[in-house]
């Protein structure tokens, strides 16, 4: 087993990243189309939230098992299996649409199937980045990974909005399936030059899961940061869920696509900045400050039914997320040993993202049954809050986004006061290992 230079390993990362970038565009096309399709069918924010929940929850619940598998078996083959099998859910939805209009429950089944197999991807992808790169390359890679993640918000909505004017959602699903094939090819190409660590496995899967939990729970700073991340994702989940219903409450799907793209430009800009000029210190401070500002901009996003203001605050909100993600990623990655990163990332994923689950459950129901009636003409808040933010079908949703944004800022303000989180910058334990030929 020999090592290659960091430049060559980074080029292999770029190949893997390119496949994920293309896959993110395809995924964004299908996600955008299904969101519009469901809301136009039902007119309910809660229906849109349920689809988001079913697309997210199986992935989340299975991530600890996927993390154990990522440490136990070939990480690249797991990524290939995840991409390939996730297409089954898309094919099911496509088949239902070809035979006639897909019913709501059929869409729910399809996205659930896809999410189950997608769960194999994230821990293996994160651990593969650690396999390929040196510690000095982590923040640069993190910026690029977030560029790929932003593609589903930046590039996909514009393309989807145009394609929906000349075709229908079936075309978007077909394109998504095709992009998965490209991602599989890129992953297999990277695998040729990367040797998996072969270890004798005497432990059961359950024992390895417990080993991952032990490593996480014994590092107080990482555990506290993971739990706090769950609180933060709860508030962020409100804008993710309510973005589409709020815009479609007063505009069409074309305007939704444009505003989504403009907002996501913020993520692209700051991700590129981080990729070109890596962050080298004050990760905890940057994490807290970025989330505090994100909360303020989130509140501004829900303030008025004005596309200019929505795009400005949406841009600024998304611009803060790469800084927060980079800080979170570095503080955790450098405090967990590489040999158990797969299973630990799986556990961190399920704990930190539980907030999204509760947000998806609560936000749509609260918007439809509580906040929307309050800010309709004649509603209980129409005469006071309504004079500031306006009244109408989408104003209750906007008010809910404002409240979640303010709570996000308050929580982020307290994050930096936690000493165990600040100490993570001084206690890096990671020793980079490149298992390459």
C-alpha positions in Angstrom: 0.0 0.0 0.0 1.5 3.3 -1.0 0.5 6.9 -0.7 0.1 9.4 -3.5 0.6 13.1 -3.4 -2.2 15.4 -2.0 -2.7 17.0 -5.4 -3.6 13.6 -7.0 -5.9 12.7 -4.1 -7.7 16.0 -4.4 -8.2 15.4 -8.1 -9.9 12.2 -7.2 -12.1 14.0 -4.8 -13.0 16.5 -7.5 -14.1 13.6 -9.7 -16.3 12.2 -6.9 -17.6 15.6 -6.2 -18.5 16.2 -9.9 -20.7 13.1 -9.8 -22.4 14.3 -6.6 -22.9 17.8 -8.2 -24.7 16.4 -11.2 -26.8 14.1 -9.0 -27.8 17.1 -6.9 -29.1 18.9 -10.0 -31.2 15.9 -10.9 -32.5 15.5 -7.4 -33.4 19.1 -7.3 -35.4 18.9 -10.5 -37.5 16.0 -9.2 -37.8 17.6 -5.7 -38.9 21.0 -7.1 -41.4 19.3 -9.5 -42.9 17.1 -6.8 -43.3 20.1 -4.4 -45.2 22.1 -7.0 -47.2 19.1 -8.1 -48.3 18.2 -4.5 -49.2 21.7 -3.5 -51.2 22.4 -6.7 -53.1 19.1 -6.1 -53.9 19.7 -2.5 -53.4 23.4 -1.7 -52.1 22.4 1.7 -48.8 23.2 3.3 -49.1 20.2 5.5 -49.3 17.9 2.4 -46.0 19.4 1.1 -44.5 19.0 4.5 -45.6 15.3 4.7 -43.8 14.5 1.4 -40.7 16.3 2.7 -40.9 14.3 5.9 -41.2 10.9 4.1 -38.3 11.8 1.8 -36.2 12.7 4.8 -37.2 10.4 7.8 -36.2 6.9 6.4 -32.8 8.4 5.4 -32.3 9.8 8.8 -33.4 6.8 10.8 -31.2 4.4 8.8 -28.1 6.7 8.9 -26.6 5.0 12.0 -26.8 1.6 10.3 -25.4 3.2 7.2 -22.5 4.6 9.2 -21.6 1.2 10.7 -21.7 -0.3 7.2 -19.4 2.5 5.9 -16.8 1.5 8.5 -17.3 -2.2 7.8 -17.5 -2.5 4.0 -16.3 -0.8 0.9 -17.5 2.8 1.2 -17.6 3.4 -2.6 -19.7 0.3 -3.3 -22.2 1.5 -0.7 -22.4 4.8 -2.5 -23.1 3.0 -5.8 -25.7 0.8 -4.2 -27.4 3.8 -2.6 -27.6 5.8 -5.9 -28.7 2.8 -7.9 -31.4 1.5 -5.6 -32.8 4.9 -4.8 -33.9 5.1 -8.4 -36.5 2.4 -7.7 -38.7 5.0 -5.9 -38.4 7.4 -8.8 -39.3 4.6 -11.2 -42.4 3.8 -9.1 -43.7 7.4 -9.2 -42.9 7.6 -12.9 -44.8 4.4 -13.7 -47.9 5.8 -11.8 -47.7 9.0 -13.7 -47.4 7.3 -17.0 -50.5 5.2 -16.3 -52.4 8.3 -15.2 -52.3 11.1 -12.6 -50.2 9.9 -9.6 -52.2 9.9 -6.4 -50.8 11.6 -3.2 -50.2 8.3 -1.5 -48.3 6.9 -4.4 -45.9 9.9 -4.3 -45.5 9.3 -0.6 -44.6 5.6 -1.2 -42.1 6.5 -4.0 -40.2 9.1 -2.0 -40.0 6.8 1.0 -38.5 4.0 -1.1 -36.0 6.4 -2.6 -35.1 7.8 0.9 -34.5 4.3 2.3 -31.7 3.6 -0.1 -30.3 7.1 -0.2 -29.4 6.6 3.5 -26.4 4.6 2.4 -24.8 7.6 0.7 -24.1 10.3 3.3 -21.8 8.5 5.9 -19.9 6.8 3.1 -19.4 10.0 1.2 -18.2 11.9 4.3 -15.9 9.1 5.3 -14.5 8.8 1.7 -13.6 12.5 1.8 -11.6 11.8 5.0 -10.0 8.8 3.2 -8.9 11.0 0.2 -7.8 14.3 1.8 -5.4 15.8 4.3 -6.6 17.9 7.2 -5.5 21.0 5.4 -7.8 20.3 2.5 -10.9 19.7 4.7 -12.3 23.3 4.6 -11.7 23.7 0.9 -13.5 20.4 0.3 -16.3 21.5 2.6 -16.8 24.6 0.5 -17.0 22.6 -2.7 -19.3 20.0 -1.2 -21.7 22.8 -0.3 -21.5 24.2 -3.8 -22.8 20.8 -5.0 -25.5 20.8 -2.3 -26.6 24.3 -3.4 -27.1 23.1 -7.0 -30.5 21.7 -6.2 -31.6 25.1 -5.1 -29.6 27.3 -7.5 -29.6 25.5 -10.8 -32.4 23.0 -10.6 -35.3 25.5 -10.0 -34.5 27.5 -13.1 -34.2 24.4 -15.3 -37.3 22.8 -13.7 -39.4 26.0 -14.1 -38.5 26.2 -17.8 -39.1 22.4 -18.4 -42.5 22.5 -16.7 -43.6 25.1 -19.3 -42.7 22.9 -22.2 -43.3 19.4 -20.7 -44.4 18.0 -17.3 -43.0 16.5 -14.2 -42.3 13.1 -15.8 -39.4 14.6 -17.8 -37.9 15.9 -14.5 -38.0 12.5 -13.0 -36.4 10.8 -16.0 -33.5 13.4 -15.9 -33.0 12.7 -12.2 -32.7 8.9 -12.9 -30.1 9.6 -15.7 -28.0 11.8 -13.4 -27.8 8.9 -10.9 -26.1 6.8 -13.6 -23.4 9.5 -14.1 -22.8 9.6 -10.3 -22.4 5.8 -10.2 -19.8 6.0 -13.0 -17.8 8.7 -11.2 -17.8 6.8 -7.9 -16.6 3.6 -9.6 -13.8 5.5 -11.3 -12.6 6.9 -7.9 -12.8 3.5 -6.4 -10.2 2.1 -8.8 -7.4 4.1 -7.1 -8.6 3.9 -3.5 -7.9 0.9 -1.4 -10.4 0.1 1.3 -9.1 -0.6 4.8 -9.4 -4.3 5.4 -10.0 -5.1 9.1 -10.9 -8.2 10.9 -14.5 -7.7 12.1 -15.0 -9.6 15.3 -17.8 -7.3 16.6 -21.4 -7.5 15.5 -23.1 -4.6 13.8 -24.7 -3.8 17.1 -21.4 -3.7 19.0 -19.9 -1.4 16.3 -22.9 0.8 16.6 -22.3 1.0 20.4 -18.6 1.8 19.7 -19.7 4.7 17.6 -22.0 6.0 20.3 -19.3 5.6 22.9 -16.9 7.7 20.8 -19.6 10.4 20.4 -20.9 10.4 24.0 -17.4 10.5 25.5 -16.5 13.6 23.7 -18.6 16.2 25.5 -18.0 19.0 23.1 -19.0 17.0 20.0 -22.1 15.6 21.8 -23.2 19.1 22.9 -22.6 20.5 19.5 -24.6 17.7 17.9 -27.6 18.2 20.3 -27.5 22.0 19.7 -27.5 21.3 16.0 -30.8 19.5 16.4 -32.3 22.5 18.0 -31.0 24.7 15.2 -32.2 22.4 12.4 -35.7 22.5 14.0 -35.9 26.3 13.3 -34.2 26.1 9.9 -36.7 23.3 8.9 -39.5 25.8 9.0 -38.2 27.9 6.1 -37.4 24.7 4.2 -40.9 23.5 4.5 -42.8 26.7 4.1 -40.8 28.3 1.3 -42.9 26.8 -1.4 -46.4 27.4 0.2 -45.5 30.9 1.2 -44.5 31.9 -2.4 -47.3 30.0 -4.1 -49.7 31.8 -1.8 -49.3 34.9 -4.0 -47.2 34.0 -7.0 -46.9 31.2 -9.6 -44.4 28.3 -9.9 -42.2 30.4 -12.3 -41.8 33.0 -9.6 -41.1 30.3 -7.1 -38.3 28.9 -9.3 -36.7 32.4 -9.8 -36.8 33.2 -6.1 -35.4 29.8 -5.1 -32.5 30.3 -7.5 -31.7 33.9 -6.4 -31.8 32.8 -2.8 -29.5 29.9 -3.4 -27.0 32.2 -5.1 -26.1 33.2 -1.5 -25.0 29.6 -0.7 -23.0 29.4 -4.0 -21.2 32.7 -3.4 -20.0 31.9 0.1 -19.3 28.3 -0.7 -17.0 29.4 -3.5 -15.3 31.9 -1.1 -14.7 29.2 1.4 -13.4 26.9 -1.3 -10.9 29.5 -2.5 -10.0 31.1 0.8 -10.3 28.4 3.5 -11.2 29.3 7.0 -8.3 28.6 9.4 -9.4 29.5 12.9 -12.4 30.7 15.1 -14.6 27.9 13.8 -16.9 28.0 16.8 -17.3 31.7 16.7 -18.0 31.6 12.9 -20.6 28.9 13.4 -22.5 30.8 16.1 -22.3 34.2 14.3 -23.4 32.7 10.9 -26.5 31.0 12.5 -27.4 34.2 14.5 -27.4 36.2 11.2 -29.2 33.5 9.4 -32.1 33.7 11.9 -32.4 37.5 11.4 -32.4 37.1 7.6 -35.0 34.3 7.9 -37.3 36.6 9.8 -36.8 39.2 7.1 -37.7 36.6 4.5 -41.2 36.2 6.0 -41.9 39.9 6.5 -43.8 40.9 3.3 -45.2 39.5 0.1 -42.6 41.3 -1.9 -40.5 39.3 -4.3 -37.6 41.8 -4.1 -37.4 41.6 -0.3 -37.9 37.8 -0.3 -35.0 37.4 -2.7 -32.7 39.7 -0.8 -33.3 38.1 2.6 -33.4 34.6 1.0 -30.0 35.3 -0.6 -28.5 36.5 2.8 -30.0 33.5 4.7 -28.5 31.0 2.3 -25.2 32.9 2.3 -24.8 32.2 6.0 -25.3 28.4 5.8 -21.9 27.5 4.3 -20.1 29.3 7.1 -22.1 27.4 9.7 -21.7 24.1 7.9 -18.0 24.5 7.5 -17.5 25.4 11.2 -19.7 22.4 12.3 -18.0 20.0 9.9 -14.4 21.0 10.9 -15.1 20.9 14.7 -16.5 17.4 14.5 -14.3 15.9 11.8 -11.0 16.9 13.6 -12.2 15.4 16.9 -13.2 11.9 15.7 -10.8 9.2 14.7 -10.9 8.2 11.1 -11.4 4.5 11.8 -14.9 5.1 13.3 -15.9 8.2 11.4 -18.6 6.4 9.3 -20.6 5.2 12.3 -20.1 8.4 14.2 -21.2 10.5 11.3 -24.3 8.3 11.0 -25.1 8.9 14.7 -24.4 12.6 14.4 -26.7 12.8 11.4 -29.6 11.2 13.1 -29.3 13.3 16.3 -28.5 16.7 14.6 -31.2 16.4 12.0 -34.1 15.2 14.3 -34.9 18.9 14.4 -35.9 18.7 10.7 -38.3 15.8 11.5 -40.2 17.8 14.2 -40.2 20.9 12.0 -41.7 19.0 9.0 -44.3 17.5 11.3 -45.2 20.8 13.0 -44.7 23.5 10.4 -47.3 22.5 7.9 -50.0 21.8 10.5 -49.3 25.0 12.3 -49.4 27.0 9.1 -52.7 25.5 7.9 -54.6 25.2 11.1 -53.3 28.0 13.3 -51.3 30.8 11.7 -53.1 31.1 8.4 -56.6 31.7 10.0 -55.0 34.2 12.3 -54.0 36.5 9.5 -56.8 36.1 7.0 -59.1 39.1 6.7 -61.0 39.3 10.0 -58.6 36.9 11.7 -57.5 37.4 15.3 -54.2 39.0 14.4 -55.3 40.9 11.2 -55.8 44.1 13.1 -52.3 44.3 14.7 -49.7 41.9 13.3 -51.5 42.1 10.0 -51.0 45.8 9.7 -47.2 45.2 9.7 -46.8 42.0 7.6 -50.1 42.1 5.7 -53.0 39.7 5.6 -54.1 36.9 3.2 -53.6 33.2 2.6 -49.8 33.3 2.8 -49.3 35.7 5.6 -49.8 33.3 8.4 -47.1 31.2 6.9 -44.8 34.2 6.7 -45.5 35.0 10.4 -44.5 31.5 11.4 -41.2 31.9 9.4 -40.5 35.1 11.3 -41.0 33.5 14.7 -38.8 30.6 13.8 -36.1 32.9 12.5 -36.0 34.9 15.8 -35.8 31.8 17.8 -32.9 30.6 15.7 -31.0 33.8 16.4 -31.6 33.4 20.2 -30.4 29.8 20.2 -27.3 30.6 18.1 -26.4 33.5 20.4 -26.2 31.0 23.3 -24.2 28.4 21.3 -20.9 30.2 21.6 -21.3 30.5 25.4 -20.9 26.7 25.8 -17.2 26.1 26.8 -17.1 22.5 25.7 -17.9 23.6 22.1 -15.2 26.3 22.1 -12.7 23.8 23.4 -13.1 21.6 20.3 -10.8 23.9 18.3 -7.9 23.0 20.7 -8.5 19.3 20.9 -8.2 18.0 17.4 -7.4 14.3 17.5 -7.6 13.4 13.8 -4.5 12.0 12.1 -5.0 12.0 8.3 -4.6 8.7 6.5 -4.6 8.2 2.7 -5.3 4.6 1.8 -4.3 5.0 -1.9 -2.2 3.1 -4.4 
